Amino acid sequence: MKKDDIIEVSIESIGMAGEGVARLDNLVIFIDGALLGEKIKAQVIEVKKSFARAKVIKVLEASSHRIKPLCPIFFRCGGCDMQHVDYEYSLQVKKTNIKNCIDRACRIDSNVDDVVHGDKKFGYRNKEQIPIRKVNGKAMAGFYKQNSHIFVPFEKSVSKGLGDCPLHDSTMQLFVDKVVEFINKEKISTYDEKSNTGLIRHLVIRRINEAFSICLVINGHKIPNDTKLIDSLKALNIPFNLYVSKNLKMTNVILGDDLVCIYGDNLIEGSALGVKFNVNPYSFLQINDEIRDLIYSRVCDEVEKIPNANVADVYSGIGIMSNIVAKHANKVVGIEIVKEAVEDANRLAKVNGNSNITNICGDAAIELPKVIDEFKGNNSVVIIDPPRKGCDQKVLDAMLQAEPGKIIYISCNPATLARDLASLITKYSIESITPYDMFPQTKHVETVCLLTRK
């Protein structure tokens, strides 16, 4: 088998990324967009020693779960990857992938709950990072084709009432349209990553409750005639602020280091389960408010079951989780290595009147054993919500050394969750594994795993 070969295969299973898996000539072949049970004509795009990758050319025998995508550019855009399957099937794929990852890594037969989902299958995203590029001389908003630098402009889907991207909050599109209209009207250049020229790079937009935080990332120092843009956005009669982020580097990192608010309050106040917080474009927040609140509520329920619980919140960020569980705990200690985030967390605790929170700026691998040792007892709980790469082995070792009574592990990556569980189950029993559909229409999934000390 070699690159560009045309093959016909049957899809035997589903891979960890939701792709179809076939076998031909003793080689495993991963095919994005192919579904279990389908017969596919595909073109080979990559061949390695132990596997190959291919793309669908034609579906010869379709799965009963295959549907027509809502978005007209789904097969060209890299924004999502499961609009072509019915929703219940996508949930089953996510559940199966989690189980397969954990069973392989931990060498167990795990019991994974059904995926918890919300009411919104579309229009759920509260944040988008949208590149703005010129197409035939006209500025347009869009996304990049998956695993490429090929720009794919949005196409209107107004008949569905969902705006240009059916995943993001529909009101966002009003702001997107105004920004693109302004760029075209003022004849402002857009970024060319090959030459590092052109002004407008990205539009970063986030909804916080009923207000919007808007940030234009520019390859320069100022937006020409920015007062006209502000006036245009004000005409929508929707609360917002406007930032400019200067990013002069040739980089895939979207936001620059220099951030200036040119209209509105510097911070927008948001809330989650009664906890108030302030947000700027650098702040990390979950992108699905409905599922975020379901997860936070679940964590609170687990903490509340433990009398006088003492909680260590690892990777605590600005302290939203710490403040939410503080009402249900005796004491909460947030551990975060970023100094600015710890300062924000201290302010957050004061604003929300939670005097039982202490925030520590330091390495979790060093600080966690000290905190658990101070707690002394079975009522100690570690909440850990790491980035996609999972926990550093030193942090896992610290948890195993500290031996808290319970660990609540929140994960956005089944593969790294499974890897980390393989270490933790040497001293902990898995009490439950519950997936949450934080990212409908995509292969991604959030998981809450409860572990109890043996």
N, C-alpha and C positions, 0 to 999 in steps of 0.2 A: 504494500500500500504506500502511496506517495501523495504529496500535496497536489490538490486539484483533481484527484480521482473522483469520479461519480460512482456512488455506491447505493445499493438498495438494502435496507436493514429493517429488522423488527425491534421495537423498543421493549427491552426486557425488565428494566427497573428505572428508578428515578434516583439521580445523584444528590449529593448534599446541597448543591446550589439550585436544585429544582430542574436540572437538565435531564433529557432522556439519555439512557445508557443502553448501548447495543454492543454486540460482540461479532467480530468478523475476522477470520484468519488468526484466531487466538489473540486478537487485540481488542481491548476495551475502547469503545468510541463514545465520547460525550457530545451530545447534540442539543444545543440550546433551543428551546421552544418545542421540542418533541415530547409527546406524552406517552405514558405507559400503554402498551398494547397497540400502538400505531405502527403502520408500515410506512417507511419514509424513503424518499429519494434525497440524497444529501451529497454535498461537495466537501471533500476533505480539505481542511484549512491548516492543519498542523499534525505532524506525526512525530511521536517520541518513541523511546524504546518499549515502554509498557502501555502506552495509550495513544489515542488520537482524538482530535476534535474536528467536528464537521458542522456545516450549516444546512438547514433545511432548504431544499429546492422545491420539493413538492410533497404534499401529504397524499400518499397513495391509498391508505386506509385510515380514516380518522377515528379518534377516540370519541365516545359519546360525551365526554367532558369538554371537548373543544367547542368554543363559542366565538362569535365575532367580537373583537375588541371594541370598546366604546370609543377609544381614541383613534382618529384617522392615521396617526403617524406611529402607532404602537410598534410596528415591526421595524421601524427605522430609528426610533428614539431610544436612548439609553436610560430614560427616567424610571421605567418600571419593567417588569418581565413576566407577569402572570395574568395580564388582562385577557389572554386568549383561552383561559380555562374557567369553568364555572366556580363560583366562590367556595362552595362546600368542598370541592376537590382540592382547591388550593390550601384549605385548612388541613385536610388529610395529609397532603404532601409535607407540610411543615411539621406536623406531629410525627410522621414517619421519619423524617430527616433527623429530628431531635433524638428519637429513640435509637436510630441506627448509630448515630455519633456516640451516644452514651454507652450503648451496649458494646461497641467495638473497643472504645477506650478503657472502659471499666471492667469488661469481660463479665457482664451481668445481663440479666433479662429485666430491663427496667420497665416500670409502669408509668407511662406518660399520660397525663390527663388530656381530655379534649381541649382544643384551642379556645380560649376565651376571646370573644370578639365583641365589638361595639355595634352601634346602629349605622355608622357611616362606613360604607365600602369605598366611596369616592368623596372628594372634597374634604379630606380629614387633615391634610398637612397644614400646620400653622407656620411653616417656614419654607422658603425656597431660595436657592442660590442660582440665579438665572444669568447665563452669559448673554450679552447683547452684541450682535455682529451684523455687518452689512451683507445683504444678499441682493445682488443686482442693483447696487447703489442705494438700497433702502435698509435702514436699521430695523432689525427684527429681534424678538426674544425667542429663546429656544433652549434646547439641551444638546448635549453631545451624544452621538451614536456610541453604543456600549463599547468600551475598550478602544476608543479611538479619539482623534481630535477633529472628527468630522462634525460640523455644526448642522443641526437639524432644527429649522424654525418651527415654532408652533403653527398649527392650523386651527382655524375657528371650529368650535363644536357647540355653537350657541344654541342649536336646536335642542341640545340636552340641558341647557341652562347652567353649564359647568365651567364656562370660560375656556381658555386655550389649553390648559393642562387639567384634566379631570381629577387629578389627585390633590391639587391645592385648593385652599379655601377660595370660594367663588368671588368674594369681595376683593381678594388680592388682585384679580385680573383687572379691576378698575384702575388700580395704581400702576400696574404693569403697562397698561395701554396708554395712560397719561405720560409715563416716563418715555416710552418709545416714541409717542407722538411729538413730545418736546424735542428729543434728539433729532428727529427728522426735520422738524420745522426750523430748528436753529442750525441745521446742517453741521452737526457735531460729529467728529470722526469716532469710529469704534476701533477696538484693539485688534491688532494683527500679531499673533504670538510668534510668528516666524521672524518678523523684523523688529518686534518690541516697539511698534509705533501705533498711534491712534489713542484716543483719550478714554472712552467708556469701555470698561472691562466687564463688570458684573453688576447686576441689581440683586441685592440681598434684602429680602422682605420677610417680616415676621408679624403675625397677629398675636397680640397679648390681650386676652379678654376682648374688649370692643375697640381697642386702639391698634395702630399699626406702626411698626418701626421700619423705616425705609433707609437703605444705605446704598449709595452709588459708589462703586469701586472704580477709581480712575488711575490712568497712567499719566499723571500730571499733578498740578497743584491746585486747580480751581475749575469749577464748571462754569462755562460762559453763560451769562444771563441767568444765573441761578434763581433770581427773584421771579422770573417768568415761570420756572418750574414750580416754585413754591406756590405761586398764585394758582397755577393749574391744579395742583394737588389739593389746595384749600377749597377749590370749587366743588370737590366731592362731598364736602360737609361730613367727613369722617375723621375722628381724631388721629393725628399722626405726628411723628417727628422725622426729621431728615438728617442723615449723616453723610459725610463724604469721607471715604477711606482712600488714602493715597498709597498706591502699590506700584512702585516703579521697577520692580524686579521681574526678571524672566523666570517665572515660577508657576507651579500649579496651585500654590497656596492662594486662596481667594482674597481674604482681607489683608490689608497692609498693616503696618505697625502704627501709622499715624491716623487717628480717627477724630473727626471734628463734627459736632452737632451744629448745623447751620439753621435749623428751625425747630421750635418746640422745646420741651423739657429734655435735658440730657439723658434722663432715664425715664422709662415708662414703667408704671407700677402694674404688676400682675398679681394673681392669686391662684392658689391651688389648695382645695380642701380647707379653705379658711386661712391659709398661711399667705401673708403678703410678701412680695419680693420685688426687686427692681431689676430691669433688664436693659442691657446694651447689646450691640451686635456681636460682641465676643462671648456673651453668656451662653452656656449650654442649657437647653431645655429639651425635654422630649417633644417630638414633633406631632404627637397625636394626643390632644388634651383628654379625650374620653378614656382612652386606654391607660394613659398616665395615671389618671385618678383611680382607675380600677386597681392598678398595681399598688399605688400608694395606700389605698384602703386595705388591700390584702396584707401588706406589710404591717400596718397599724393593728389589724386584727390579730396577727401572730404575736406582736409585741405585747398586746393587751392581755393575752392568755397567760403571760408570765408575771406573777405578782412582783411588784417593785423591780421591774426589769431595768438593768443597766446596759445601755446600748453603746456600742462603738460603731460609728458610721464611717466606713473606710471609703476613700475617694469621694469625700463629702462635698467638694465643690463649694458653691456659695451657701450651702446649708439648707436647701429646701427640704430634703428628706429628714434631716435632723430636726427641723422645726415641726414637721408634720407628726413625727413619732414622739416628740417631747411631751405632748399632752397625754400620752399613754405610758410613759416611762418614769422611773425614778430619776434617772440621770442619763444624759446623752453626751458622748464625746465624739466630736467630728475630727477626723484626721485627713489633712489635705496638704500637699507639698507646695502648692502655688500660693505665695504670700498674699497677692492681691485678692484671691478667692477667700482666703481666711479672714481678711479684713472685711470683705463683704458679708461673710457668714456671721461675724461678730455683730455687725450692724443689724443684720436680719433677726438675730436672736433678741436684740433690744426692741426692735420695732414690733415684734410679735409677742413680747412680754414673756419670753421663755428663759427664766433665770437658771434653769437646770441644764443648760447647754454650755459645754466648754469646747472651744475649738483649738486644735493643736496644729501648728505649721511644722510638718516634718515628714519623714519617710515612714510609711505604714509598717514596713518590715522592722523598723527600730521601735516605733512608738506603740504598736498594737500590743505586744506582750506586756509592756509596762501598764497599759490601760486595763487589760484583762486581769493582770495580777492585782491591781488596785481594787477591781470590782470584787474579786474573791467570792466565787459561788456559782451555783447552777443557774442563777437568774441573769447571767451575762449573755448578751446577744451581739453578734457581729452582723451588720448589714454591709454587703459589699456589692458595688455596682461598677465594675471596671470597664475600660474601653474595649473595643472589639478584639484587641490582642489578648484579652484576658488578664489574669493576675501574674505578676512577676513571681517566679518560684520562691524568692525570698519572702514575699508576702504570704504565700501558701505555707511555707515553713513556719512563719511567725504565728499563723492561726493554729497550726498543729501543735506548736510549742505552748501557746497560750491556753488552748483547750476551752474556749467559751462553751456554754451549755448548748447554744443554738447558733447556726449560721444561716442567714438569708442571703442567697446568692442571686443577684439579678443580672442576667446576661443578654446581650444582643447578638451573640455568635455561638450557635450550638457546638461548633468544632472546638473552640477554646473553652467553653463550659465543660464539655466532656473531658478534655485534657486535664483541667483543673480538678474535676471531681475524682479522677483516677488517683490523685494525691490525697484528697480529703477523705475518701472512704476508708483509708487505713485506720482512721479514728472516729469516723462519723457514719451514721446510717442515713440513707436518703429517705426522708419522710414523704416528700411529694415533689413532682416535677410538673409545673403548670405553664404551658405556653400562652402567650397573649399576642393577639394580632395587631401589633403596633403599626405595621406597615402593609395594609391591604393592597392587593394587586402586585406585590413584589415577593421575592423569595425570602425576604428577611423576616425574622420573628424575635420577639422578646420572650425570655423564659425566667420564671421565678422558681428557684429550687430551695427547698427547706431541708436542712440537715441537722440531726440531733446527735449529740455526743454519745458514743457507745458506752 
